[in-house]
């Protein structure tokens, strides 16, 4: 069976728009082009990755000399009807139309009804409903409400010193409104537009956050969802993704146990596998992640068990698979997606990182140093990379700018 994997980072934007003819912003299309080869690092053996051949083919051949990468590259012109399985970043109706236009057989693609179901399951209201089912004892915390008219929004904002309003569907770091107890006309208009277009607004208090992390899972589409690992990540002040720590799963658990008990983490993992199997197990096949937080509460810490549910491939899974497949056990590092605003800046940063952190390999795994995960050239704006060391890196070593996707 021929499998085709592709990176479509505009997926969350396409969910919000929900038009088969949707065209994402130029920045999202540029990101998809620059990072098209990223799936070779997590694809299964025998999978083809959809990407332009310019720069990508030479880079893939170079990486295959260093690492046991089993994926091949296929361009849009080479896609053929023999493809029997598709593995996108996420499914939506505009992607379905694009793949049909490329010649993919319709019977291989999910039906429109199934995509409608997946869209509803990707709604942030799912996390609102799931949260109380995961608050297992007093060591857990969290509040999230679904607001369906502007008066509910006003009451929520005006009864909180600080709060966050979220669009039901939006990209990482997008569709967020940070409020400080005043329901301004601008906030009211924003809420009214979302209620009219997406049905409601998610309201949450702002927490004194200590750590961002996630539990990552895989659904077989037959009713079984299993835990595949932790993701310890960093976000910007605006909520955009800023990168993942690369470390053994046991080390992430040990790191988190400084704030919450190992028992609480294990019980949450088991409960989540049950809840996700019930909610998504027969409707969705693929990776999914549940974002969480450790927050300060009084003199101690508590665990917020469900900030977001990402019903798609995500950077936390990429980081987990990168570490498990390509990093020497015991080493730590950082995985990033970076944005550069000018041509040439990414290439300059690439040259500096190669000089400052030379790559050292042991038996096809990174022992230390800098590794670009996609080709970098003069016109690159988006970059995927990792840096590995024998101890946890200081954030000051990590140059560049964070990005949303």
C-alpha positions as CSV (number, residue, x, y, z in Angstrom):
1,X,0.0,0.0,0.0
2,X,1.5,3.3,-1.1
3,X,1.3,6.0,1.7
4,X,1.6,9.7,1.1
5,X,2.5,12.1,4.0
6,X,2.2,15.9,3.8
7,X,2.7,18.9,5.9
8,X,-0.3,21.3,5.8
9,X,0.3,23.8,8.6
10,X,-2.7,25.9,7.6
11,X,-5.0,23.1,8.8
12,X,-6.4,25.0,11.9
13,X,-7.1,28.1,9.7
14,X,-8.9,25.9,7.2
15,X,-11.0,24.5,10.0
16,X,-12.1,28.0,11.0
17,X,-12.8,29.0,7.4
18,X,-14.4,25.7,6.2
19,X,-14.6,26.5,2.5
20,X,-13.4,23.9,0.0
21,X,-11.9,26.7,-2.1
22,X,-10.1,28.3,0.9
23,X,-6.7,29.7,0.2
24,X,-4.5,30.3,3.2
25,X,-2.5,33.5,3.8
26,X,0.8,33.9,2.0
27,X,2.7,33.3,5.2
28,X,1.0,29.9,5.8
29,X,1.7,28.9,2.2
30,X,5.4,29.9,2.6
31,X,5.6,27.9,5.8
32,X,4.2,24.8,4.0
33,X,6.7,25.2,1.2
34,X,9.8,25.8,3.5
35,X,8.9,23.0,5.9
36,X,7.5,20.5,3.3
37,X,10.2,18.0,4.1
38,X,9.6,17.9,7.8
39,X,7.5,14.7,7.7
40,X,10.5,12.6,6.6
41,X,11.6,12.7,10.3
42,X,8.4,11.1,11.6
43,X,7.1,9.2,8.6
44,X,6.9,5.4,8.7
45,X,9.1,3.2,6.4
46,X,7.8,3.1,2.8
47,X,6.0,6.5,3.0
48,X,6.4,9.2,0.3
49,X,6.5,12.8,1.4
50,X,4.8,15.4,-0.8
51,X,7.3,18.3,-1.4
52,X,8.8,20.3,-4.2
53,X,12.1,18.8,-5.5
54,X,14.0,22.1,-5.5
55,X,16.4,22.0,-2.5
56,X,14.5,19.2,-0.9
57,X,15.8,16.3,-2.9
58,X,19.4,17.1,-2.4
59,X,18.9,17.7,1.3
60,X,17.0,14.4,1.7
61,X,19.8,12.5,0.0
62,X,22.4,14.2,2.3
63,X,20.4,13.3,5.4
64,X,19.9,9.7,4.3
65,X,23.7,9.4,4.3
66,X,23.7,10.3,8.0
67,X,20.4,8.9,9.4
68,X,18.2,5.8,8.7
69,X,15.5,7.9,7.0
70,X,13.1,5.6,5.1
71,X,10.8,8.1,3.4
72,X,11.1,9.2,-0.2
73,X,10.1,12.5,-1.9
74,X,7.3,12.9,-4.4
75,X,6.3,16.1,-6.1
76,X,2.7,17.2,-7.0
77,X,3.4,16.3,-10.6
78,X,4.3,12.8,-9.6
79,X,1.3,12.0,-7.4
80,X,-0.7,9.2,-8.9
81,X,-4.0,7.4,-8.3
82,X,-2.2,4.4,-6.8
83,X,-1.9,6.2,-3.5
84,X,-3.9,4.1,-1.0
85,X,-3.3,5.9,2.3
86,X,-2.9,9.6,3.2
87,X,-1.2,11.1,6.3
88,X,-1.7,14.9,6.4
89,X,-0.9,17.2,9.3
90,X,-4.7,17.5,9.6
91,X,-7.9,16.8,7.6
92,X,-10.2,19.5,6.2
93,X,-12.4,20.1,3.2
94,X,-10.0,22.4,1.3
95,X,-7.2,19.7,1.6
96,X,-9.6,17.1,0.3
97,X,-10.4,19.2,-2.8
98,X,-6.6,19.8,-3.4
99,X,-5.9,16.1,-3.3
100,X,-8.7,15.3,-5.6
101,X,-7.3,17.8,-8.1
102,X,-3.9,16.1,-7.8
103,X,-5.5,12.8,-9.0
104,X,-6.0,11.0,-5.6
105,X,-8.9,8.6,-5.9
106,X,-12.0,9.8,-4.0
107,X,-12.4,6.4,-2.3
108,X,-9.1,6.9,-0.5
109,X,-10.2,10.3,0.9
110,X,-12.5,10.8,4.0
111,X,-16.1,11.7,3.0
112,X,-17.5,15.2,3.5
113,X,-19.7,13.8,6.3
114,X,-16.7,12.4,8.1
115,X,-14.8,15.7,7.8
116,X,-17.8,17.6,9.2
117,X,-17.6,15.2,12.2
118,X,-13.9,15.7,12.6
119,X,-14.4,19.5,12.5
120,X,-16.9,19.3,15.3
121,X,-14.5,17.1,17.3
122,X,-11.8,19.7,16.8
123,X,-14.0,22.5,18.3
124,X,-12.5,24.0,21.5
125,X,-15.8,23.2,23.3
126,X,-14.5,19.6,23.4
127,X,-11.8,20.7,25.9
128,X,-14.4,22.6,28.0
129,X,-16.5,19.4,28.3
130,X,-13.5,17.2,28.9
131,X,-11.8,19.3,31.6
132,X,-14.1,18.4,34.6
133,X,-13.8,14.7,33.8
134,X,-10.0,15.0,34.3
135,X,-10.0,16.8,37.6
136,X,-9.4,13.7,39.6
137,X,-8.7,15.2,43.0
138,X,-7.6,18.4,44.8
139,X,-4.2,18.4,43.0
140,X,-5.9,19.3,39.8
141,X,-7.3,22.7,38.8
142,X,-8.8,24.6,35.8
143,X,-11.8,26.5,34.6
144,X,-13.1,26.8,31.1
145,X,-16.6,27.9,29.9
146,X,-18.4,28.1,26.5
147,X,-20.0,31.5,26.1
148,X,-22.8,31.8,23.5
149,X,-23.9,35.4,23.7
150,X,-22.2,38.7,24.3
151,X,-23.9,39.2,27.7
152,X,-22.3,36.0,28.9
153,X,-19.0,37.2,27.6
154,X,-19.4,40.5,29.4
155,X,-20.2,38.9,32.7
156,X,-17.2,36.5,32.4
157,X,-14.7,39.3,31.6
158,X,-16.0,41.7,34.2
159,X,-15.8,39.1,37.0
160,X,-12.2,38.3,36.3
161,X,-9.1,40.5,37.0
162,X,-7.6,38.9,33.9
163,X,-8.9,36.3,31.5
164,X,-8.5,34.9,28.1
165,X,-11.1,34.6,25.4
166,X,-10.6,32.1,22.6
167,X,-12.1,31.4,19.2
168,X,-13.5,27.9,18.9
169,X,-11.3,27.2,15.8
170,X,-8.0,29.0,15.3
171,X,-4.3,28.4,14.8
172,X,-1.5,28.4,17.4
173,X,-1.3,31.8,19.0
174,X,-4.2,33.1,16.9
175,X,-7.9,33.7,17.8
176,X,-7.0,34.9,21.3
177,X,-8.1,38.0,23.2
178,X,-6.4,38.8,26.5
179,X,-8.7,40.8,28.8
180,X,-8.1,42.8,32.0
181,X,-11.6,43.1,33.6
182,X,-13.1,45.6,31.1
183,X,-15.4,44.5,28.4
184,X,-14.5,47.2,25.8
185,X,-16.4,47.8,22.5
186,X,-13.6,46.2,20.6
187,X,-13.8,43.0,22.7
188,X,-17.6,43.0,22.4
189,X,-17.4,43.3,18.6
190,X,-14.8,40.5,18.5
191,X,-17.0,38.3,20.5
192,X,-20.1,39.1,18.5
193,X,-18.3,38.2,15.2
194,X,-17.1,34.8,16.6
195,X,-20.6,34.0,18.1
196,X,-22.1,34.8,14.7
197,X,-19.5,32.9,12.7
198,X,-18.4,30.0,15.0
199,X,-21.2,29.7,17.5
200,X,-19.5,30.9,20.7
201,X,-16.4,31.9,22.6
202,X,-14.3,30.0,25.1
203,X,-13.5,31.8,28.3
204,X,-10.7,31.0,30.7
205,X,-9.0,32.7,33.7
206,X,-5.3,33.5,33.3
207,X,-3.1,31.3,35.5
208,X,0.3,31.8,37.1
209,X,1.9,29.2,34.8
210,X,5.0,27.3,35.8
211,X,5.3,24.8,32.9
212,X,3.6,24.0,29.6
213,X,3.5,20.3,28.6
214,X,1.3,17.8,26.8
215,X,0.4,14.2,26.8
216,X,0.5,12.7,23.3
217,X,-1.7,9.8,22.1
218,X,-2.4,7.7,19.0
219,X,-5.8,6.6,17.9
220,X,-6.2,3.4,15.7
221,X,-9.6,4.5,14.5
222,X,-11.1,1.3,15.9
223,X,-11.9,2.6,19.4
224,X,-8.4,2.3,21.0
225,X,-6.4,5.4,22.0
226,X,-2.9,4.8,23.5
227,X,-0.4,7.0,25.2
228,X,2.8,7.6,23.1
229,X,4.7,10.1,25.3
230,X,5.1,13.5,26.9
231,X,5.8,16.8,25.2
232,X,7.5,19.5,27.3
233,X,7.2,22.7,25.3
234,X,7.6,26.5,25.5
235,X,5.1,29.1,24.4
236,X,5.5,32.9,23.9
237,X,3.6,35.4,26.0
238,X,1.0,35.7,23.3
239,X,0.4,31.9,23.4
240,X,2.3,30.9,20.2
241,X,4.3,27.8,20.1
242,X,8.1,28.4,20.7
243,X,9.6,25.0,20.7
244,X,10.0,21.6,22.5
245,X,12.6,20.3,24.8
246,X,14.1,17.1,23.5
247,X,14.6,14.6,26.3
248,X,13.7,11.1,27.3
249,X,10.1,10.5,28.3
250,X,11.3,9.4,31.7
251,X,13.2,12.6,32.1
252,X,10.1,14.7,31.3
253,X,8.2,12.8,33.9
254,X,11.0,13.3,36.4
255,X,11.1,17.1,35.6
256,X,7.3,17.4,36.1
257,X,7.4,15.5,39.4
258,X,9.2,18.5,41.0
259,X,5.7,20.2,40.9
260,X,3.1,17.4,40.8
261,X,3.1,13.8,42.0
262,X,4.1,11.0,39.6
263,X,0.9,9.2,40.8
264,X,-1.3,12.2,39.6
265,X,0.4,12.1,36.2
266,X,-0.1,8.3,35.8
267,X,-3.7,8.5,36.9
268,X,-4.4,11.3,34.5
269,X,-2.7,9.4,31.6
270,X,-4.9,6.4,32.3
271,X,-8.1,8.5,32.5
272,X,-7.3,10.4,29.4
273,X,-6.7,7.2,27.4
274,X,-10.2,6.1,28.5
275,X,-11.9,9.4,27.8
276,X,-10.2,9.9,24.4
277,X,-11.0,6.4,23.3
278,X,-14.7,7.0,24.1
279,X,-14.8,10.5,22.5
280,X,-12.6,10.1,19.5
281,X,-11.6,6.4,19.2
282,X,-13.8,5.4,16.3
283,X,-14.1,8.8,14.5
284,X,-10.4,9.7,14.2
285,X,-7.3,7.8,13.2
286,X,-3.8,9.3,13.9
287,X,-1.9,11.3,16.5
288,X,-3.6,13.7,18.9
289,X,-2.3,15.7,21.9
290,X,-3.8,17.2,25.1
291,X,-2.0,20.4,26.2
292,X,-1.7,20.9,30.0
293,X,-0.1,23.3,32.5
294,X,1.5,23.2,35.9
295,X,0.3,26.4,37.7
296,X,1.1,28.0,41.0
297,X,-1.8,27.8,43.5
298,X,-1.2,29.3,46.9
299,X,2.1,28.0,48.2
300,X,2.2,25.0,45.9
301,X,1.4,23.9,42.4
302,X,-1.6,22.2,40.7
303,X,-2.1,20.4,37.4
304,X,-4.4,21.9,34.8
305,X,-5.2,18.7,32.8
306,X,-6.8,20.0,29.6
307,X,-6.0,23.4,28.1
308,X,-6.4,22.3,24.5
309,X,-7.1,19.1,22.5
310,X,-5.2,19.0,19.2
311,X,-7.0,16.4,17.0
312,X,-4.1,16.3,14.5
313,X,-0.4,15.7,14.1
314,X,1.4,18.3,16.3
315,X,4.9,19.5,17.1
316,X,4.9,17.7,20.4
317,X,4.7,14.3,18.6
318,X,7.3,15.4,16.1
319,X,9.7,16.2,19.0
320,X,8.9,12.9,20.7
321,X,9.6,10.9,17.6
322,X,12.7,12.9,16.8
323,X,14.2,12.2,20.2
324,X,13.3,8.6,20.3
325,X,14.6,7.8,16.7
326,X,17.5,10.2,16.2
327,X,19.1,11.4,19.5
328,X,21.6,9.5,21.6
329,X,19.8,8.4,24.8
330,X,20.6,10.6,27.8
331,X,21.2,13.7,25.7
332,X,18.9,16.7,25.8
333,X,18.2,19.5,23.5
334,X,15.6,21.8,21.9
335,X,13.4,21.5,18.8
336,X,12.2,24.8,17.1
337,X,10.2,26.2,14.3
338,X,11.6,29.6,13.6
339,X,10.5,32.6,11.4
340,X,12.8,35.1,9.8
341,X,11.4,38.3,8.3
342,X,14.0,38.9,5.6
343,X,15.6,36.9,2.9
344,X,19.1,35.8,3.9
345,X,18.5,35.9,7.7
346,X,17.8,32.3,8.0
347,X,20.8,31.3,6.0
348,X,23.1,33.6,8.2
349,X,21.6,32.0,11.3
350,X,22.2,28.5,9.9
351,X,25.9,29.3,9.2
352,X,26.3,30.7,12.7
353,X,24.7,27.6,14.4
354,X,26.9,25.2,12.3
355,X,30.0,27.1,13.6
356,X,28.8,27.4,17.2
357,X,27.3,23.9,17.6
358,X,29.1,21.4,15.2
359,X,27.2,18.2,14.7
360,X,28.5,15.0,16.3
361,X,26.9,11.7,15.5
362,X,27.0,8.2,17.1
363,X,25.6,5.3,15.1
364,X,23.1,7.4,13.2
365,X,22.0,9.4,16.2
366,X,22.8,13.0,17.3
367,X,25.2,13.1,20.2
368,X,25.5,16.9,20.2
369,X,25.3,19.9,18.0
370,X,23.0,21.6,15.6
371,X,20.9,19.8,12.9
372,X,18.6,21.6,10.4
373,X,15.6,19.4,9.6
374,X,14.7,21.1,6.3
375,X,16.9,22.7,3.7
376,X,17.9,26.3,4.4
377,X,18.7,28.7,1.5
378,X,18.7,32.4,0.8
379,X,14.9,32.7,0.4
380,X,14.0,30.6,3.5
381,X,11.7,32.3,6.0
382,X,10.7,29.3,8.1
383,X,13.2,26.8,9.6
384,X,12.8,23.6,11.6
385,X,15.9,22.6,13.6
386,X,17.2,20.9,16.7
387,X,20.2,21.5,19.0
388,X,21.4,18.7,21.2
389,X,23.7,18.9,24.2
390,X,24.7,16.7,27.2
391,X,22.7,18.8,29.5
392,X,19.5,21.0,29.3
393,X,20.2,24.0,27.0
394,X,19.9,27.6,28.2
395,X,17.2,29.4,26.2
396,X,19.8,32.2,25.5
397,X,21.6,29.7,23.2
398,X,18.6,29.5,20.9
399,X,18.4,32.3,18.4
400,X,15.7,33.3,16.0
401,X,12.0,34.2,16.3
402,X,9.0,32.1,17.3
403,X,6.2,31.5,14.9
404,X,2.6,30.5,14.8
405,X,1.1,27.8,12.6
